[in-house]
Amino acid sequence: MFGHSLAPNDNHVLRCIAAGGVSNLLVGLYGNPDSKANREAIGNADSLAALRERLRGDRWPLAIKYYDAESAHVWDAP
């Protein structure tokens, strides 16, 4: 899924990710990683990983990997 903001209005989707079997979550950060929006995204991703641990235990961790969203051209047509 591309373009998700990890915002509270989509908590129902985030809970499905936390309860599911996806092992890696890629989170794109746009601009300065220390910006308010990026700090919120990082905090929300960390909370999602913690929820996964509470729901599924440490046998099924959710690995969070961050990337520079400016360098990913997922919307470019081939």
Gaussian input, Z-matrix of N, CA and C with variables (Angstrom, degrees):
# hf/3-21g

backbone

0 1
 N
 C     1     B1
 C     2     B2     1     A1
 N     3     B3     2     A2     1     D1
 C     4     B4     3     A3     2     D2
 C     5     B5     4     A4     3     D3
 N     6     B6     5     A5     4     D4
 C     7     B7     6     A6     5     D5
 C     8     B8     7     A7     6     D6
 N     9     B9     8     A8     7     D7
 C    10    B10     9     A9     8     D8
 C    11    B11    10    A10     9     D9
 N    12    B12    11    A11    10    D10
 C    13    B13    12    A12    11    D11
 C    14    B14    13    A13    12    D12
 N    15    B15    14    A14    13    D13
 C    16    B16    15    A15    14    D14
 C    17    B17    16    A16    15    D15
 N    18    B18    17    A17    16    D16
 C    19    B19    18    A18    17    D17
 C    20    B20    19    A19    18    D18
 N    21    B21    20    A20    19    D19
 C    22    B22    21    A21    20    D20
 C    23    B23    22    A22    21    D21
 N    24    B24    23    A23    22    D22
 C    25    B25    24    A24    23    D23
 C    26    B26    25    A25    24    D24
 N    27    B27    26    A26    25    D25
 C    28    B28    27    A27    26    D26
 C    29    B29    28    A28    27    D27
 N    30    B30    29    A29    28    D28
 C    31    B31    30    A30    29    D29
 C    32    B32    31    A31    30    D30
 N    33    B33    32    A32    31    D31
 C    34    B34    33    A33    32    D32
 C    35    B35    34    A34    33    D33
 N    36    B36    35    A35    34    D34
 C    37    B37    36    A36    35    D35
 C    38    B38    37    A37    36    D36
 N    39    B39    38    A38    37    D37
 C    40    B40    39    A39    38    D38
 C    41    B41    40    A40    39    D39
 N    42    B42    41    A41    40    D40
 C    43    B43    42    A42    41    D41
 C    44    B44    43    A43    42    D42
 N    45    B45    44    A44    43    D43
 C    46    B46    45    A45    44    D44
 C    47    B47    46    A46    45    D45
 N    48    B48    47    A47    46    D46
 C    49    B49    48    A48    47    D47
 C    50    B50    49    A49    48    D48
 N    51    B51    50    A50    49    D49
 C    52    B52    51    A51    50    D50
 C    53    B53    52    A52    51    D51
 N    54    B54    53    A53    52    D52
 C    55    B55    54    A54    53    D53
 C    56    B56    55    A55    54    D54
 N    57    B57    56    A56    55    D55
 C    58    B58    57    A57    56    D56
 C    59    B59    58    A58    57    D57
 N    60    B60    59    A59    58    D58
 C    61    B61    60    A60    59    D59
 C    62    B62    61    A61    60    D60
 N    63    B63    62    A62    61    D61
 C    64    B64    63    A63    62    D62
 C    65    B65    64    A64    63    D63
 N    66    B66    65    A65    64    D64
 C    67    B67    66    A66    65    D65
 C    68    B68    67    A67    66    D66
 N    69    B69    68    A68    67    D67
 C    70    B70    69    A69    68    D68
 C    71    B71    70    A70    69    D69
 N    72    B72    71    A71    70    D70
 C    73    B73    72    A72    71    D71
 C    74    B74    73    A73    72    D72
 N    75    B75    74    A74    73    D73
 C    76    B76    75    A75    74    D74
 C    77    B77    76    A76    75    D75
 N    78    B78    77    A77    76    D76
 C    79    B79    78    A78    77    D77
 C    80    B80    79    A79    78    D78
 N    81    B81    80    A80    79    D79
 C    82    B82    81    A81    80    D80
 C    83    B83    82    A82    81    D81
 N    84    B84    83    A83    82    D82
 C    85    B85    84    A84    83    D83
 C    86    B86    85    A85    84    D84
 N    87    B87    86    A86    85    D85
 C    88    B88    87    A87    86    D86
 C    89    B89    88    A88    87    D87
 N    90    B90    89    A89    88    D88
 C    91    B91    90    A90    89    D89
 C    92    B92    91    A91    90    D90
 N    93    B93    92    A92    91    D91
 C    94    B94    93    A93    92    D92
 C    95    B95    94    A94    93    D93
 N    96    B96    95    A95    94    D94
 C    97    B97    96    A96    95    D95
 C    98    B98    97    A97    96    D96
 N    99    B99    98    A98    97    D97
 C   100   B100    99    A99    98    D98
 C   101   B101   100   A100    99    D99
 N   102   B102   101   A101   100   D100
 C   103   B103   102   A102   101   D101
 C   104   B104   103   A103   102   D102
 N   105   B105   104   A104   103   D103
 C   106   B106   105   A105   104   D104
 C   107   B107   106   A106   105   D105
 N   108   B108   107   A107   106   D106
 C   109   B109   108   A108   107   D107
 C   110   B110   109   A109   108   D108
 N   111   B111   110   A110   109   D109
 C   112   B112   111   A111   110   D110
 C   113   B113   112   A112   111   D111
 N   114   B114   113   A113   112   D112
 C   115   B115   114   A114   113   D113
 C   116   B116   115   A115   114   D114
 N   117   B117   116   A116   115   D115
 C   118   B118   117   A117   116   D116
 C   119   B119   118   A118   117   D117
 N   120   B120   119   A119   118   D118
 C   121   B121   120   A120   119   D119
 C   122   B122   121   A121   120   D120
 N   123   B123   122   A122   121   D121
 C   124   B124   123   A123   122   D122
 C   125   B125   124   A124   123   D123
 N   126   B126   125   A125   124   D124
 C   127   B127   126   A126   125   D125
 C   128   B128   127   A127   126   D126
 N   129   B129   128   A128   127   D127
 C   130   B130   129   A129   128   D128
 C   131   B131   130   A130   129   D129
 N   132   B132   131   A131   130   D130
 C   133   B133   132   A132   131   D131
 C   134   B134   133   A133   132   D132
 N   135   B135   134   A134   133   D133
 C   136   B136   135   A135   134   D134
 C   137   B137   136   A136   135   D135
 N   138   B138   137   A137   136   D136
 C   139   B139   138   A138   137   D137
 C   140   B140   139   A139   138   D138
 N   141   B141   140   A140   139   D139
 C   142   B142   141   A141   140   D140
 C   143   B143   142   A142   141   D141
 N   144   B144   143   A143   142   D142
 C   145   B145   144   A144   143   D143
 C   146   B146   145   A145   144   D144
 N   147   B147   146   A146   145   D145
 C   148   B148   147   A147   146   D146
 C   149   B149   148   A148   147   D147
 N   150   B150   149   A149   148   D148
 C   151   B151   150   A150   149   D149
 C   152   B152   151   A151   150   D150
 N   153   B153   152   A152   151   D151
 C   154   B154   153   A153   152   D152
 C   155   B155   154   A154   153   D153
 N   156   B156   155   A155   154   D154
 C   157   B157   156   A156   155   D155
 C   158   B158   157   A157   156   D156
 N   159   B159   158   A158   157   D157
 C   160   B160   159   A159   158   D158
 C   161   B161   160   A160   159   D159
 N   162   B162   161   A161   160   D160
 C   163   B163   162   A162   161   D161
 C   164   B164   163   A163   162   D162
 N   165   B165   164   A164   163   D163
 C   166   B166   165   A165   164   D164
 C   167   B167   166   A166   165   D165
 N   168   B168   167   A167   166   D166
 C   169   B169   168   A168   167   D167
 C   170   B170   169   A169   168   D168
 N   171   B171   170   A170   169   D169
 C   172   B172   171   A171   170   D170
 C   173   B173   172   A172   171   D171
 N   174   B174   173   A173   172   D172
 C   175   B175   174   A174   173   D173
 C   176   B176   175   A175   174   D174
 N   177   B177   176   A176   175   D175
 C   178   B178   177   A177   176   D176
 C   179   B179   178   A178   177   D177
 N   180   B180   179   A179   178   D178
 C   181   B181   180   A180   179   D179
 C   182   B182   181   A181   180   D180
 N   183   B183   182   A182   181   D181
 C   184   B184   183   A183   182   D182
 C   185   B185   184   A184   183   D183
 N   186   B186   185   A185   184   D184
 C   187   B187   186   A186   185   D185
 C   188   B188   187   A187   186   D186
 N   189   B189   188   A188   187   D187
 C   190   B190   189   A189   188   D188
 C   191   B191   190   A190   189   D189
 N   192   B192   191   A191   190   D190
 C   193   B193   192   A192   191   D191
 C   194   B194   193   A193   192   D192
 N   195   B195   194   A194   193   D193
 C   196   B196   195   A195   194   D194
 C   197   B197   196   A196   195   D195
 N   198   B198   197   A197   196   D196
 C   199   B199   198   A198   197   D197
 C   200   B200   199   A199   198   D198
 N   201   B201   200   A200   199   D199
 C   202   B202   201   A201   200   D200
 C   203   B203   202   A202   201   D201
 N   204   B204   203   A203   202   D202
 C   205   B205   204   A204   203   D203
 C   206   B206   205   A205   204   D204
 N   207   B207   206   A206   205   D205
 C   208   B208   207   A207   206   D206
 C   209   B209   208   A208   207   D207
 N   210   B210   209   A209   208   D208
 C   211   B211   210   A210   209   D209
 C   212   B212   211   A211   210   D210
 N   213   B213   212   A212   211   D211
 C   214   B214   213   A213   212   D212
 C   215   B215   214   A214   213   D213
 N   216   B216   215   A215   214   D214
 C   217   B217   216   A216   215   D215
 C   218   B218   217   A217   216   D216
 N   219   B219   218   A218   217   D217
 C   220   B220   219   A219   218   D218
 C   221   B221   220   A220   219   D219
 N   222   B222   221   A221   220   D220
 C   223   B223   222   A222   221   D221
 C   224   B224   223   A223   222   D222
 N   225   B225   224   A224   223   D223
 C   226   B226   225   A225   224   D224
 C   227   B227   226   A226   225   D225
 N   228   B228   227   A227   226   D226
 C   229   B229   228   A228   227   D227
 C   230   B230   229   A229   228   D228
 N   231   B231   230   A230   229   D229
 C   232   B232   231   A231   230   D230
 C   233   B233   232   A232   231   D231

   B1=1.4338
   B2=1.5274
   B3=1.3087
   B4=1.4584
   B5=1.5156
   B6=1.3125
   B7=1.4425
   B8=1.5149
   B9=1.2900
   B10=1.4646
   B11=1.5209
   B12=1.3135
   B13=1.4681
   B14=1.5312
   B15=1.3120
   B16=1.4720
   B17=1.5243
   B18=1.3182
   B19=1.4636
   B20=1.5307
   B21=1.3284
   B22=1.4669
   B23=1.5308
   B24=1.3379
   B25=1.4679
   B26=1.5305
   B27=1.3146
   B28=1.4562
   B29=1.5237
   B30=1.3224
   B31=1.4637
   B32=1.5207
   B33=1.3324
   B34=1.4629
   B35=1.5325
   B36=1.3219
   B37=1.4652
   B38=1.5292
   B39=1.3194
   B40=1.4593
   B41=1.5278
   B42=1.3193
   B43=1.4663
   B44=1.5315
   B45=1.3450
   B46=1.4719
   B47=1.5291
   B48=1.3229
   B49=1.4633
   B50=1.5252
   B51=1.3282
   B52=1.4671
   B53=1.5270
   B54=1.3071
   B55=1.4598
   B56=1.5255
   B57=1.3162
   B58=1.4550
   B59=1.5167
   B60=1.3224
   B61=1.4470
   B62=1.5191
   B63=1.3204
   B64=1.4614
   B65=1.5144
   B66=1.3287
   B67=1.4616
   B68=1.5275
   B69=1.3398
   B70=1.4610
   B71=1.5194
   B72=1.3134
   B73=1.4557
   B74=1.5190
   B75=1.3280
   B76=1.4611
   B77=1.5143
   B78=1.3153
   B79=1.4610
   B80=1.5154
   B81=1.3311
   B82=1.4562
   B83=1.5152
   B84=1.3088
   B85=1.4565
   B86=1.5176
   B87=1.3077
   B88=1.4586
   B89=1.5286
   B90=1.3023
   B91=1.4636
   B92=1.5180
   B93=1.3050
   B94=1.4651
   B95=1.5366
   B96=1.3332
   B97=1.4624
   B98=1.5258
   B99=1.3417
   B100=1.4605
   B101=1.5240
   B102=1.3419
   B103=1.4665
   B104=1.5256
   B105=1.3101
   B106=1.4623
   B107=1.5290
   B108=1.3273
   B109=1.4662
   B110=1.5238
   B111=1.3253
   B112=1.4606
   B113=1.5208
   B114=1.3135
   B115=1.4733
   B116=1.5254
   B117=1.3346
   B118=1.4676
   B119=1.5246
   B120=1.3319
   B121=1.4703
   B122=1.5257
   B123=1.3176
   B124=1.4612
   B125=1.5263
   B126=1.3169
   B127=1.4686
   B128=1.5153
   B129=1.3335
   B130=1.4602
   B131=1.5215
   B132=1.3226
   B133=1.4686
   B134=1.5315
   B135=1.3130
   B136=1.4677
   B137=1.5310
   B138=1.3221
   B139=1.4678
   B140=1.5234
   B141=1.3195
   B142=1.4595
   B143=1.5325
   B144=1.3239
   B145=1.4638
   B146=1.5301
   B147=1.3297
   B148=1.4680
   B149=1.5267
   B150=1.3289
   B151=1.4627
   B152=1.5167
   B153=1.3289
   B154=1.4619
   B155=1.5260
   B156=1.3272
   B157=1.4647
   B158=1.5220
   B159=1.3428
   B160=1.4665
   B161=1.5264
   B162=1.3227
   B163=1.4576
   B164=1.5224
   B165=1.3417
   B166=1.4592
   B167=1.5202
   B168=1.3122
   B169=1.4513
   B170=1.5180
   B171=1.3057
   B172=1.4702
   B173=1.5254
   B174=1.3270
   B175=1.4719
   B176=1.5199
   B177=1.3203
   B178=1.4607
   B179=1.5205
   B180=1.3238
   B181=1.4691
   B182=1.5356
   B183=1.3000
   B184=1.4578
   B185=1.5156
   B186=1.3209
   B187=1.4680
   B188=1.5282
   B189=1.3205
   B190=1.4532
   B191=1.5240
   B192=1.3255
   B193=1.4602
   B194=1.5233
   B195=1.3179
   B196=1.4642
   B197=1.5270
   B198=1.3285
   B199=1.4618
   B200=1.5201
   B201=1.3066
   B202=1.4567
   B203=1.5284
   B204=1.3179
   B205=1.4605
   B206=1.5262
   B207=1.3175
   B208=1.4592
   B209=1.5294
   B210=1.3228
   B211=1.4593
   B212=1.5268
   B213=1.3167
   B214=1.4652
   B215=1.5272
   B216=1.2899
   B217=1.4661
   B218=1.5375
   B219=1.3146
   B220=1.4708
   B221=1.5200
   B222=1.3122
   B223=1.4552
   B224=1.5172
   B225=1.3334
   B226=1.4559
   B227=1.5308
   B228=1.3035
   B229=1.4729
   B230=1.5222
   B231=1.3293
   B232=1.4724
   B233=1.5163
   A1=106.99
   A2=116.71
   A3=121.29
   A4=109.05
   A5=116.38
   A6=121.04
   A7=115.11
   A8=118.33
   A9=121.28
   A10=108.80
   A11=116.77
   A12=119.72
   A13=113.55
   A14=117.76
   A15=121.92
   A16=111.13
   A17=117.01
   A18=122.41
   A19=110.49
   A20=116.94
   A21=120.87
   A22=114.24
   A23=118.31
   A24=119.47
   A25=112.06
   A26=117.87
   A27=121.68
   A28=112.27
   A29=116.73
   A30=120.35
   A31=112.34
   A32=117.74
   A33=119.76
   A34=110.88
   A35=117.51
   A36=121.48
   A37=109.53
   A38=116.72
   A39=121.20
   A40=111.18
   A41=117.10
   A42=120.06
   A43=111.11
   A44=116.47
   A45=119.55
   A46=110.48
   A47=117.18
   A48=120.31
   A49=109.55
   A50=116.35
   A51=120.59
   A52=111.33
   A53=117.34
   A54=120.93
   A55=112.41
   A56=117.38
   A57=121.92
   A58=114.08
   A59=114.36
   A60=120.26
   A61=115.12
   A62=117.85
   A63=120.02
   A64=108.59
   A65=116.95
   A66=118.98
   A67=113.65
   A68=117.70
   A69=121.50
   A70=109.89
   A71=115.67
   A72=121.94
   A73=107.68
   A74=116.36
   A75=121.78
   A76=108.36
   A77=116.06
   A78=121.83
   A79=108.59
   A80=115.21
   A81=120.18
   A82=110.93
   A83=115.71
   A84=122.30
   A85=107.40
   A86=116.28
   A87=120.98
   A88=109.11
   A89=115.88
   A90=119.91
   A91=111.79
   A92=114.54
   A93=122.21
   A94=110.34
   A95=118.26
   A96=120.66
   A97=113.20
   A98=117.15
   A99=120.48
   A100=113.44
   A101=117.42
   A102=119.43
   A103=108.97
   A104=115.81
   A105=120.64
   A106=111.14
   A107=117.65
   A108=121.09
   A109=111.44
   A110=117.49
   A111=120.29
   A112=111.87
   A113=117.75
   A114=119.91
   A115=110.04
   A116=116.86
   A117=120.32
   A118=110.54
   A119=116.82
   A120=120.27
   A121=110.85
   A122=116.92
   A123=121.00
   A124=110.21
   A125=116.67
   A126=120.31
   A127=112.08
   A128=116.90
   A129=120.25
   A130=111.45
   A131=117.03
   A132=120.55
   A133=110.30
   A134=116.63
   A135=120.17
   A136=110.88
   A137=116.62
   A138=120.53
   A139=110.94
   A140=115.78
   A141=120.27
   A142=110.59
   A143=116.93
   A144=121.00
   A145=110.64
   A146=116.87
   A147=120.45
   A148=110.86
   A149=116.72
   A150=119.65
   A151=110.25
   A152=117.37
   A153=120.96
   A154=109.75
   A155=116.47
   A156=119.81
   A157=111.06
   A158=117.22
   A159=119.79
   A160=111.54
   A161=117.11
   A162=120.62
   A163=113.63
   A164=116.88
   A165=119.83
   A166=113.82
   A167=117.05
   A168=120.00
   A169=111.54
   A170=115.91
   A171=119.81
   A172=112.84
   A173=118.06
   A174=120.30
   A175=112.06
   A176=118.14
   A177=123.26
   A178=110.72
   A179=119.16
   A180=120.29
   A181=111.86
   A182=115.25
   A183=122.87
   A184=107.29
   A185=116.52
   A186=121.53
   A187=108.79
   A188=116.37
   A189=122.33
   A190=108.05
   A191=116.19
   A192=121.20
   A193=107.80
   A194=115.52
   A195=121.43
   A196=109.87
   A197=115.71
   A198=120.64
   A199=109.55
   A200=115.74
   A201=122.74
   A202=108.15
   A203=117.49
   A204=122.01
   A205=112.26
   A206=117.50
   A207=120.18
   A208=111.43
   A209=117.58
   A210=120.33
   A211=112.46
   A212=118.26
   A213=121.83
   A214=108.88
   A215=116.32
   A216=120.97
   A217=109.58
   A218=115.32
   A219=120.69
   A220=112.67
   A221=118.34
   A222=121.08
   A223=112.30
   A224=118.89
   A225=121.63
   A226=110.03
   A227=115.77
   A228=120.30
   A229=109.33
   A230=116.62
   A231=119.15
   A232=112.44
   D1=126.98
   D2=177.28
   D3=-112.21
   D4=145.78
   D5=175.01
   D6=89.81
   D7=13.83
   D8=178.52
   D9=-85.82
   D10=138.37
   D11=-175.89
   D12=-95.97
   D13=-3.93
   D14=-175.30
   D15=58.77
   D16=29.50
   D17=-177.57
   D18=-84.20
   D19=156.94
   D20=-178.02
   D21=-58.49
   D22=-26.70
   D23=-179.13
   D24=-66.19
   D25=-13.66
   D26=177.75
   D27=-112.17
   D28=26.94
   D29=-178.61
   D30=-57.13
   D31=-31.40
   D32=179.63
   D33=-63.43
   D34=-36.41
   D35=176.77
   D36=-71.41
   D37=-42.53
   D38=-178.92
   D39=-63.50
   D40=-38.71
   D41=177.19
   D42=-62.88
   D43=-36.73
   D44=177.26
   D45=-65.69
   D46=-39.65
   D47=176.98
   D48=-63.29
   D49=-44.62
   D50=-178.28
   D51=-63.17
   D52=-38.45
   D53=-177.16
   D54=-84.68
   D55=-14.11
   D56=-174.24
   D57=-84.03
   D58=-165.03
   D59=-174.90
   D60=-107.97
   D61=6.10
   D62=178.19
   D63=-63.59
   D64=132.11
   D65=-176.10
   D66=-98.81
   D67=-19.56
   D68=-178.36
   D69=-129.99
   D70=138.27
   D71=175.41
   D72=-126.03
   D73=119.26
   D74=177.55
   D75=-93.38
   D76=127.80
   D77=-178.55
   D78=-120.03
   D79=118.42
   D80=178.68
   D81=-86.14
   D82=131.16
   D83=175.98
   D84=-110.34
   D85=128.79
   D86=-177.22
   D87=-105.00
   D88=120.75
   D89=178.82
   D90=81.76
   D91=-149.19
   D92=-176.14
   D93=-63.52
   D94=120.73
   D95=178.92
   D96=-59.92
   D97=-21.18
   D98=-179.82
   D99=-91.63
   D100=5.38
   D101=178.45
   D102=-66.89
   D103=159.67
   D104=-178.91
   D105=-58.04
   D106=-46.01
   D107=-178.65
   D108=-62.46
   D109=-41.77
   D110=-179.94
   D111=-71.04
   D112=-37.25
   D113=175.90
   D114=-62.45
   D115=-38.76
   D116=177.49
   D117=-65.04
   D118=-43.34
   D119=179.11
   D120=-62.35
   D121=-42.18
   D122=178.79
   D123=-64.22
   D124=-44.17
   D125=177.88
   D126=-61.98
   D127=-41.18
   D128=178.74
   D129=-67.11
   D130=-38.63
   D131=177.28
   D132=-65.07
   D133=-42.78
   D134=177.70
   D135=-62.31
   D136=-39.36
   D137=177.76
   D138=-64.91
   D139=-37.06
   D140=178.23
   D141=-64.47
   D142=-42.89
   D143=177.49
   D144=-63.41
   D145=-39.22
   D146=178.44
   D147=-67.06
   D148=-38.43
   D149=177.14
   D150=-64.35
   D151=-40.41
   D152=177.16
   D153=-57.34
   D154=-45.25
   D155=-179.12
   D156=-62.97
   D157=-40.77
   D158=178.18
   D159=-65.35
   D160=-38.34
   D161=-176.78
   D162=-80.38
   D163=-36.95
   D164=-170.92
   D165=-119.65
   D166=-2.96
   D167=179.75
   D168=79.33
   D169=-179.43
   D170=-175.57
   D171=-84.30
   D172=0.82
   D173=175.83
   D174=-75.51
   D175=-22.63
   D176=-175.14
   D177=-126.44
   D178=61.26
   D179=-176.28
   D180=-68.09
   D181=155.77
   D182=174.37
   D183=-105.84
   D184=111.58
   D185=179.64
   D186=-84.52
   D187=126.98
   D188=178.24
   D189=-101.63
   D190=126.65
   D191=177.94
   D192=-125.25
   D193=130.19
   D194=-177.57
   D195=-102.09
   D196=145.71
   D197=176.63
   D198=-141.60
   D199=161.96
   D200=178.84
   D201=-78.89
   D202=109.54
   D203=-176.41
   D204=-62.84
   D205=-26.13
   D206=178.86
   D207=-67.93
   D208=-24.19
   D209=-177.17
   D210=-90.33
   D211=-11.59
   D212=-179.28
   D213=-94.65
   D214=123.03
   D215=-176.99
   D216=-109.06
   D217=57.41
   D218=-175.59
   D219=-70.52
   D220=-20.47
   D221=-178.16
   D222=-93.96
   D223=-6.57
   D224=179.93
   D225=-71.76
   D226=134.56
   D227=176.28
   D228=-76.64
   D229=145.84
   D230=178.96
   D231=-67.80

